[in-house]
Amino acid sequence: MSNESLRCTRCQGQLVQGFVPDFSHAAIIVENWHPGKPKKSFWTVTKAPKPDGLPIGAFRCEQCGMLEFYADSKFAAE
């Protein structure tokens, strides 16, 4: 998936890669996608086991501003 080949599904504008940061616990991390429905946790509000998640890449259309999200291990912080 290269940025040159990604086009907006709404207007066919060019997509630019970015990410949605999570500013929790004094650390900035890349958000993750997890399979299935969310489950409640008493201590952390929602259970989200780290090994099950895939980093999310966010792409913004330069023309209309629409965001598209993709989950893939290649979007992990380098």
KOLKE-283512 format. One record per atom (N, C-alpha, C, O): atom name; x, y, z. Coordinates in pm, 1 decimal, padded with zeros to 6 digits, always signed. Layout:
<nodes>
CA / X / Y / Z
...
</nodes>
This chain:
<nodes>
N / +00085.4 / -00116.4 / +00000.0
CA / +00000.0 / +00000.0 / +00000.0
C / +00090.5 / +00123.5 / +00000.0
O / +00143.0 / +00161.7 / +00104.6
N / +00108.2 / +00183.7 / -00112.6
CA / +00189.8 / +00304.3 / -00119.2
C / +00098.8 / +00425.7 / -00124.8
O / -00013.6 / +00417.5 / -00174.3
N / +00147.4 / +00538.5 / -00073.9
CA / +00066.5 / +00660.7 / -00071.8
C / +00026.6 / +00705.4 / -00211.4
O / -00081.3 / +00762.1 / -00228.7
N / +00111.2 / +00681.3 / -00312.3
CA / +00081.5 / +00724.6 / -00448.4
C / -00039.6 / +00652.1 / -00505.1
O / -00111.6 / +00707.9 / -00587.9
N / -00063.4 / +00528.1 / -00461.8
CA / -00173.5 / +00450.2 / -00518.2
C / -00304.8 / +00468.1 / -00442.1
O / -00409.3 / +00423.2 / -00489.2
N / -00301.7 / +00532.3 / -00326.3
CA / -00422.9 / +00547.1 / -00246.8
C / -00499.9 / +00672.0 / -00286.9
O / -00446.6 / +00783.0 / -00286.9
N / -00625.4 / +00651.3 / -00320.7
CA / -00715.1 / +00759.0 / -00359.9
C / -00837.4 / +00757.2 / -00269.0
O / -00879.9 / +00651.0 / -00223.5
N / -00892.3 / +00871.6 / -00243.5
CA / -01010.8 / +00887.6 / -00160.7
C / -01128.1 / +00812.9 / -00223.8
O / -01149.9 / +00820.9 / -00344.7
N / -01203.1 / +00740.6 / -00141.4
CA / -01319.2 / +00667.7 / -00192.2
C / -01436.3 / +00760.7 / -00223.0
O / -01529.8 / +00721.0 / -00292.5
N / -01432.3 / +00883.4 / -00172.3
CA / -01539.3 / +00979.6 / -00196.5
C / -01514.4 / +01061.8 / -00323.7
O / -01602.3 / +01071.7 / -00409.3
N / -01392.7 / +01121.6 / -00336.3
CA / -01369.3 / +01216.5 / -00446.1
C / -01250.3 / +01180.4 / -00534.2
O / -01221.1 / +01251.1 / -00630.6
N / -01181.5 / +01071.4 / -00502.1
CA / -01062.9 / +01025.7 / -00576.1
C / -00942.4 / +01117.2 / -00558.6
O / -00847.7 / +01109.1 / -00636.8
N / -00943.9 / +01205.0 / -00456.6
CA / -00829.1 / +01289.8 / -00425.7
C / -00714.4 / +01207.0 / -00369.3
O / -00733.2 / +01091.0 / -00332.3
N / -00596.6 / +01266.2 / -00362.8
CA / -00476.2 / +01199.5 / -00311.0
C / -00486.4 / +01185.5 / -00158.8
O / -00524.1 / +01280.3 / -00090.0
N / -00452.5 / +01066.1 / -00106.2
CA / -00451.3 / +01043.0 / +00038.1
C / -00310.4 / +01061.1 / +00092.4
O / -00213.1 / +01017.3 / +00031.0
N / -00300.1 / +01125.8 / +00207.9
CA / -00173.0 / +01149.2 / +00275.9
C / -00175.4 / +01071.5 / +00406.6
O / -00271.5 / +01080.2 / +00483.1
N / -00068.5 / +00995.0 / +00432.0
CA / -00062.9 / +00911.8 / +00552.4
C / -00035.7 / +00994.4 / +00677.0
O / +00040.8 / +01090.8 / +00674.4
N / -00100.5 / +00954.2 / +00786.9
CA / -00077.2 / +01011.8 / +00918.3
C / -00116.2 / +00909.0 / +01022.6
O / -00125.6 / +00790.2 / +00991.5
N / -00139.1 / +00952.3 / +01146.1
CA / -00185.3 / +00860.2 / +01249.8
C / -00262.9 / +00937.8 / +01354.5
O / -00251.9 / +01060.0 / +01363.9
N / -00341.9 / +00865.1 / +01433.5
CA / -00419.1 / +00925.2 / +01541.3
C / -00348.9 / +00887.1 / +01671.5
O / -00352.2 / +00770.6 / +01711.1
N / -00285.6 / +00983.3 / +01738.6
CA / -00213.4 / +00950.0 / +01860.7
C / -00306.4 / +00930.5 / +01979.5
O / -00412.5 / +00992.3 / +01988.7
N / -00264.3 / +00843.7 / +02069.7
CA / -00333.0 / +00822.4 / +02196.8
C / -00242.3 / +00882.1 / +02303.7
O / -00129.9 / +00835.5 / +02322.7
N / -00289.6 / +00984.1 / +02372.9
CA / -00208.7 / +01054.5 / +02472.6
C / -00231.7 / +01003.7 / +02614.9
O / -00218.7 / +01080.5 / +02710.2
N / -00265.1 / +00877.6 / +02630.7
CA / -00296.1 / +00825.4 / +02763.5
C / -00170.3 / +00789.5 / +02841.7
O / -00068.2 / +00751.0 / +02784.8
N / -00180.4 / +00803.1 / +02972.3
CA / -00074.7 / +00762.6 / +03067.2
C / +00059.4 / +00828.0 / +03038.3
O / +00163.0 / +00762.9 / +03052.1
N / +00060.8 / +00953.9 / +02998.9
CA / +00183.0 / +01032.1 / +02976.3
C / +00270.8 / +00973.8 / +02865.5
O / +00389.8 / +01004.6 / +02858.2
N / +00213.9 / +00891.2 / +02780.7
CA / +00286.5 / +00835.4 / +02666.5
C / +00203.8 / +00861.2 / +02540.7
O / +00080.9 / +00864.6 / +02546.3
N / +00270.3 / +00878.9 / +02429.2
CA / +00199.4 / +00896.4 / +02302.7
C / +00218.5 / +00768.3 / +02222.4
O / +00330.9 / +00732.6 / +02187.3
N / +00107.4 / +00698.8 / +02193.4
CA / +00115.1 / +00572.2 / +02121.0
C / +00023.8 / +00575.9 / +01999.2
O / -00065.1 / +00660.5 / +01989.5
N / +00046.5 / +00484.2 / +01907.3
CA / -00038.7 / +00469.0 / +01790.0
C / -00159.3 / +00385.1 / +01830.2
O / -00144.1 / +00280.9 / +01894.1
N / -00278.0 / +00429.6 / +01793.5
CA / -00399.7 / +00354.0 / +01824.6
C / -00397.9 / +00217.7 / +01755.6
O / -00331.7 / +00200.1 / +01653.3
N / -00471.1 / +00121.3 / +01812.3
CA / -00478.9 / -00013.9 / +01757.9
C / -00623.2 / -00053.3 / +01730.3
O / -00715.7 / -00007.7 / +01797.5
N / -00640.6 / -00138.3 / +01630.9
CA / -00769.8 / -00200.2 / +01600.1
C / -00769.5 / -00337.5 / +01665.3
O / -00668.6 / -00407.9 / +01662.2
N / -00884.3 / -00376.4 / +01725.6
CA / -00896.9 / -00506.8 / +01789.6
C / -01019.8 / -00578.0 / +01733.9
O / -01122.6 / -00514.3 / +01711.3
N / -01010.7 / -00709.3 / +01711.5
CA / -01125.7 / -00783.5 / +01659.1
C / -01236.0 / -00798.0 / +01763.4
O / -01209.5 / -00797.0 / +01883.6
N / -01358.0 / -00811.4 / +01716.8
CA / -01471.3 / -00837.4 / +01804.7
C / -01527.3 / -00713.7 / +01872.0
O / -01483.0 / -00601.5 / +01847.7
N / -01626.6 / -00737.3 / +01957.8
CA / -01690.2 / -00629.2 / +02031.3
C / -01606.1 / -00593.3 / +02153.9
O / -01538.0 / -00679.6 / +02209.3
N / -01610.3 / -00466.1 / +02196.9
CA / -01536.2 / -00429.6 / +02318.3
C / -01599.5 / -00494.7 / +02441.1
O / -01721.1 / -00512.6 / +02448.1
N / -01514.3 / -00529.5 / +02537.4
CA / -01559.6 / -00589.7 / +02662.6
C / -01522.5 / -00497.5 / +02777.6
O / -01413.4 / -00440.5 / +02779.9
N / -01613.1 / -00483.2 / +02872.4
CA / -01589.3 / -00395.5 / +02986.1
C / -01482.7 / -00453.7 / +03079.5
O / -01469.5 / -00575.2 / +03094.3
N / -01407.4 / -00362.9 / +03141.6
CA / -01308.9 / -00399.4 / +03241.7
C / -01327.3 / -00305.7 / +03361.1
O / -01344.7 / -00185.1 / +03343.3
N / -01323.5 / -00359.4 / +03480.0
CA / -01341.7 / -00278.0 / +03599.9
C / -01230.8 / -00173.9 / +03613.8
O / -01258.3 / -00058.1 / +03645.0
N / -01106.3 / -00213.9 / +03590.9
CA / -00992.0 / -00125.6 / +03614.5
C / -00959.9 / -00034.3 / +03496.6
O / -00923.3 / +00081.4 / +03517.0
N / -00972.8 / -00083.5 / +03375.2
CA / -00930.1 / -00003.9 / +03259.3
C / -01046.1 / +00039.5 / +03169.8
O / -01021.9 / +00087.4 / +03059.0
N / -01168.9 / +00024.6 / +03213.3
CA / -01291.6 / +00060.0 / +03143.3
C / -01319.1 / -00035.2 / +03026.4
O / -01430.7 / -00085.9 / +03014.5
N / -01220.5 / -00060.7 / +02940.1
CA / -01237.2 / -00152.1 / +02827.4
C / -01116.6 / -00245.0 / +02818.3
O / -01002.5 / -00200.1 / +02829.4
N / -01141.2 / -00373.2 / +02798.2
CA / -01032.2 / -00469.3 / +02780.8
C / -00980.2 / -00461.2 / +02638.1
O / -01058.7 / -00460.2 / +02543.3
N / -00848.9 / -00455.4 / +02622.2
CA / -00786.8 / -00453.2 / +02489.6
C / -00648.2 / -00516.7 / +02500.2
O / -00548.8 / -00446.0 / +02517.0
N / -00641.2 / -00650.1 / +02490.4
CA / -00511.2 / -00716.1 / +02501.0
C / -00418.1 / -00671.6 / +02387.9
O / -00454.7 / -00679.1 / +02270.6
N / -00299.1 / -00626.0 / +02422.7
CA / -00201.9 / -00574.0 / +02324.5
C / -00172.5 / -00669.2 / +02209.2
O / -00171.7 / -00624.5 / +02094.5
N / -00148.3 / -00798.4 / +02233.4
CA / -00111.9 / -00887.0 / +02121.5
C / -00219.6 / -00901.3 / +02014.3
O / -00189.1 / -00936.5 / +01900.4
N / -00345.7 / -00874.3 / +02049.9
CA / -00454.6 / -00890.6 / +01954.0
C / -00472.8 / -00770.6 / +01862.4
O / -00545.1 / -00780.0 / +01763.1
N / -00409.5 / -00658.9 / +01892.8
CA / -00432.8 / -00535.3 / +01819.0
C / -00343.0 / -00517.9 / +01697.5
O / -00232.5 / -00571.7 / +01691.2
N / -00393.6 / -00441.2 / +01601.0
CA / -00314.9 / -00402.2 / +01483.6
C / -00307.2 / -00250.5 / +01480.5
O / -00409.7 / -00184.1 / +01495.8
N / -00188.0 / -00193.1 / +01461.0
CA / -00174.9 / -00048.4 / +01454.1
C / -00259.9 / +00009.9 / +01341.1
O / -00275.4 / -00051.3 / +01235.4
N / -00313.7 / +00127.7 / +01365.1
CA / -00400.9 / +00193.8 / +01267.7
C / -00324.8 / +00304.2 / +01195.7
O / -00263.2 / +00390.1 / +01258.8
N / -00329.9 / +00300.9 / +01063.2
CA / -00278.7 / +00409.6 / +00980.2
C / -00396.3 / +00494.2 / +00936.0
O / -00496.2 / +00441.0 / +00887.6
N / -00385.9 / +00623.9 / +00951.8
CA / -00494.0 / +00715.5 / +00913.2
C / -00449.2 / +00791.4 / +00788.2
O / -00337.9 / +00843.7 / +00782.5
N / -00536.3 / +00796.3 / +00689.7
CA / -00505.7 / +00866.0 / +00565.3
C / -00608.8 / +00976.3 / +00544.2
O / -00729.2 / +00952.7 / +00554.3
N / -00560.0 / +01098.1 / +00514.5
CA / -00646.8 / +01214.0 / +00495.7
C / -00644.5 / +01256.5 / +00349.9
O / -00537.8 / +01267.5 / +00289.5
N / -00762.5 / +01280.3 / +00293.2
CA / -00772.8 / +01326.3 / +00155.1
C / -00733.4 / +01473.7 / +00148.9
O / -00787.4 / +01556.3 / +00222.5
N / -00638.6 / +01506.1 / +00060.3
CA / -00595.5 / +01644.6 / +00044.1
C / -00704.4 / +01731.9 / -00018.1
O / -00701.8 / +01854.1 / -00003.4
N / -00798.7 / +01670.7 / -00086.4
CA / -00901.6 / +01745.6 / -00157.4
C / -01025.5 / +01772.7 / -00071.0
O / -01069.2 / +01887.2 / -00060.4
N / -01081.7 / +01669.4 / -00009.8
CA / -01206.9 / +01688.2 / +00065.1
C / -01191.4 / +01670.9 / +00216.1
O / -01285.0 / +01700.7 / +00290.3
N / -01075.3 / +01623.3 / +00264.1
CA / -01050.9 / +01609.9 / +00407.5
C / -01101.8 / +01481.5 / +00470.9
O / -01083.1 / +01461.1 / +00590.8
N / -01165.5 / +01394.6 / +00393.9
CA / -01216.6 / +01269.8 / +00450.3
C / -01101.4 / +01185.4 / +00505.0
O / -00991.9 / +01185.0 / +00448.7
N / -01126.4 / +01114.5 / +00614.1
CA / -01026.3 / +01024.9 / +00672.3
C / -01061.9 / +00880.3 / +00640.6
O / -01178.5 / +00841.0 / +00646.0
N / -00959.6 / +00801.8 / +00607.5
CA / -00974.3 / +00657.6 / +00589.0
C / -00873.1 / +00590.8 / +00680.5
O / -00758.5 / +00634.5 / +00690.2
N / -00916.3 / +00484.3 / +00747.5
CA / -00830.5 / +00413.6 / +00841.4
C / -00803.8 / +00272.2 / +00792.0
O / -00892.9 / +00205.1 / +00739.8
N / -00678.4 / +00227.6 / +00809.5
CA / -00637.7 / +00093.2 / +00772.1
C / -00561.6 / +00032.9 / +00889.2
O / -00479.5 / +00100.5 / +00951.1
N / -00588.2 / -00094.3 / +00920.3
CA / -00520.0 / -00164.1 / +01028.9
C / -00420.4 / -00262.5 / +00970.6
O / -00458.1 / -00352.3 / +00895.3
N / -00293.0 / -00246.0 / +01005.4
CA / -00187.7 / -00333.6 / +00952.5
C / -00064.3 / -00317.2 / +01040.2
O / -00038.5 / -00207.8 / +01090.4
N / +00011.8 / -00423.6 / +01059.3
CA / +00131.3 / -00417.9 / +01143.2
C / +00234.7 / -00318.9 / +01091.0
O / +00318.4 / -00271.5 / +01167.8
N / +00230.6 / -00286.8 / +00961.8
CA / +00329.1 / -00192.7 / +00906.9
C / +00307.0 / -00049.1 / +00955.5
O / +00392.2 / +00036.7 / +00932.1
N / +00195.2 / -00021.0 / +01022.1
CA / +00169.4 / +00112.5 / +01072.6
C / +00220.1 / +00131.2 / +01216.6
O / +00194.4 / +00234.9 / +01277.8
N / +00291.0 / +00032.9 / +01270.2
CA / +00348.0 / +00044.6 / +01404.5
C / +00456.8 / +00152.6 / +01405.2
O / +00518.7 / +00179.7 / +01302.3
N / +00479.2 / +00213.2 / +01520.6
CA / +00585.2 / +00313.7 / +01532.3
C / +00720.5 / +00251.1 / +01502.0
O / +00749.1 / +00138.7 / +01543.1
N / +00802.1 / +00324.6 / +01430.5
CA / +00935.3 / +00273.4 / +01392.3
C / +01039.4 / +00310.4 / +01492.4
O / +01156.3 / +00275.5 / +01475.8
</nodes>
